[in-house]
Amino acid sequence: MQDEHQKFLDVALEAVKKAEPVFLASFGNAIGIRQKTDARKSKVTDSDKEIERILVEAISKRFPDHAIVGEEGASKAGAVYTWYIDPIDGTTNYIRGIAHCSISLALWDVHGPLIAVVSDPVRSVTFTALRGGGAFKNGTPLHISATASLAGSIGDLGWDWGDKESRAALIAKIEKGAYRWRIFSGSALEMCMVASGQIDFFASISIHAWDFAAAALIVKEAGGTVTDMKGDDIMASSTTILATNGRLHRELLATLT
């Protein structure tokens, strides 16, 4: 079974590598920029669409019976396994040429995330994880931070930009306990920063499965803890997330509820 899971990861890496040149070609110079009709009023580019097409084609060719869910509309029914695709996580950063954006690809089964790839083509960095097999950055094992108290922690926050009330409430709660907080925008890389020990936590009150599907596994396999804001296990339907180094998790949950 482990050999089969490794095959899934190998295919995911191969697919992402095919998409990286498209990502790099239009970084900071995107074309076909338009605003979505969703509640977030987020933007999408031609590169988002093309990268998703490349990933869907590569996955479907190798695993025709797997389900697919993509941020930009890719949808394919299947059984047992589901792929979650975010072709460009951090599209606004991507459009502006801000080097905090990524390609995120994950495979889930009935037990949750199974394999994960988060690629940062601009920095030539690839984060990977296999359930039970650890998390890696360009092949080097990842480890969460050793920060043991919220008072000494540095974290990152995420929200729906249109929800000022909830955003203000989140900030107020975090500022009571944490030492510092940041906003980089781009959930996948923000969670990979938790896995890398660069920051101690990431808390988002508005998120979709394709935003966290890969990075959640990377955090867990690096030794961290990931739940929703209620402390429950994450599911594909989760709309909030708390990813920490584990040591801070209980204290943060108490602070946020």
BELCOR-V386341 format. One record per backbone hydrogen bond with DSSP energy under -1.0 kcal/mol. NH is the residue of the N-H (numbers start at 1). CO is the residue of the C=O. E is the energy in kcal/mol with one decimal. If there is no record, write none. Layout:
nh=[NH | NH]
co=[CO | CO]
e=[E | E]
//
This chain:
nh=[5 | 6 | 7 | 8 | 9 | 10 | 11 | 12 | 13 | 14 | 15 | 16 | 17 | 18 | 19 | 20 | 23 | 24 | 25 | 26 | 28 | 29 | 34 | 36 | 41 | 44 | 46 | 49 | 50 | 51 | 52 | 53 | 54 | 55 | 56 | 57 | 58 | 59 | 60 | 61 | 62 | 63 | 66 | 67 | 68 | 69 | 70 | 71 | 73 | 76 | 79 | 81 | 82 | 83 | 84 | 85 | 86 | 89 | 94 | 95 | 96 | 98 | 100 | 102 | 103 | 104 | 105 | 106 | 107 | 108 | 109 | 112 | 114 | 115 | 116 | 117 | 118 | 119 | 120 | 125 | 127 | 128 | 129 | 130 | 131 | 133 | 136 | 137 | 138 | 140 | 142 | 144 | 152 | 153 | 155 | 156 | 157 | 158 | 163 | 167 | 168 | 169 | 170 | 171 | 172 | 173 | 174 | 175 | 177 | 178 | 179 | 180 | 182 | 190 | 191 | 192 | 193 | 194 | 195 | 196 | 197 | 198 | 199 | 200 | 202 | 203 | 204 | 205 | 207 | 211 | 212 | 213 | 216 | 218 | 219 | 220 | 221 | 223 | 224 | 225 | 227 | 228 | 231 | 238 | 241 | 242 | 243 | 244 | 245 | 252 | 253 | 254 | 255 | 256 | 257]
co=[1 | 2 | 3 | 4 | 5 | 6 | 7 | 8 | 9 | 10 | 11 | 12 | 13 | 14 | 15 | 16 | 19 | 20 | 21 | 22 | 94 | 26 | 44 | 42 | 38 | 34 | 31 | 45 | 46 | 47 | 48 | 49 | 50 | 51 | 52 | 53 | 54 | 55 | 56 | 57 | 58 | 59 | 63 | 81 | 76 | 83 | 74 | 85 | 70 | 68 | 65 | 79 | 108 | 67 | 106 | 69 | 104 | 102 | 90 | 91 | 92 | 93 | 98 | 89 | 119 | 86 | 117 | 84 | 115 | 82 | 112 | 109 | 107 | 107 | 129 | 105 | 127 | 103 | 125 | 120 | 118 | 136 | 116 | 134 | 114 | 130 | 128 | 140 | 126 | 137 | 135 | 222 | 149 | 150 | 180 | 201 | 182 | 203 | 160 | 163 | 164 | 165 | 166 | 167 | 168 | 169 | 170 | 171 | 174 | 174 | 153 | 153 | 155 | 186 | 187 | 188 | 189 | 190 | 191 | 192 | 194 | 193 | 193 | 154 | 243 | 156 | 241 | 158 | 239 | 208 | 208 | 209 | 212 | 214 | 215 | 216 | 217 | 220 | 219 | 244 | 242 | 232 | 228 | 235 | 204 | 227 | 202 | 225 | 200 | 248 | 249 | 250 | 251 | 252 | 253]
e=[-2.3 | -2.3 | -1.7 | -1.8 | -2.0 | -2.6 | -2.4 | -2.2 | -2.6 | -2.2 | -2.5 | -2.4 | -2.4 | -1.4 | -1.2 | -1.7 | -1.8 | -2.7 | -2.1 | -1.1 | -2.2 | -2.2 | -2.4 | -3.4 | -1.3 | -2.6 | -2.4 | -1.6 | -2.4 | -2.8 | -2.2 | -2.1 | -2.3 | -2.3 | -2.7 | -2.5 | -2.2 | -2.4 | -2.8 | -1.8 | -1.3 | -3.2 | -1.9 | -2.7 | -2.1 | -2.7 | -2.8 | -2.2 | -1.5 | -2.2 | -1.5 | -2.7 | -2.5 | -2.6 | -2.7 | -2.5 | -2.7 | -3.2 | -2.3 | -2.8 | -1.9 | -3.0 | -2.8 | -1.7 | -2.3 | -2.6 | -2.7 | -2.0 | -2.0 | -3.0 | -2.5 | -1.8 | -3.4 | -1.6 | -2.3 | -2.4 | -2.5 | -2.7 | -3.5 | -2.1 | -3.1 | -2.3 | -1.8 | -1.4 | -2.9 | -3.6 | -2.7 | -2.7 | -2.9 | -2.0 | -2.5 | -1.6 | -1.1 | -1.7 | -1.8 | -1.7 | -1.9 | -2.2 | -2.2 | -1.9 | -2.4 | -1.9 | -2.3 | -2.4 | -2.3 | -1.9 | -2.4 | -2.7 | -1.3 | -2.7 | -1.2 | -1.8 | -2.1 | -2.1 | -2.5 | -1.8 | -1.7 | -1.1 | -2.1 | -1.9 | -1.2 | -1.8 | -1.3 | -3.5 | -2.6 | -2.4 | -2.5 | -2.0 | -1.3 | -1.2 | -1.2 | -2.6 | -2.6 | -1.5 | -2.4 | -2.2 | -2.9 | -1.5 | -2.7 | -1.9 | -2.1 | -2.5 | -1.7 | -1.8 | -2.4 | -3.0 | -2.8 | -2.6 | -1.3 | -2.7 | -2.7 | -2.0 | -1.7 | -2.4 | -1.2]
//
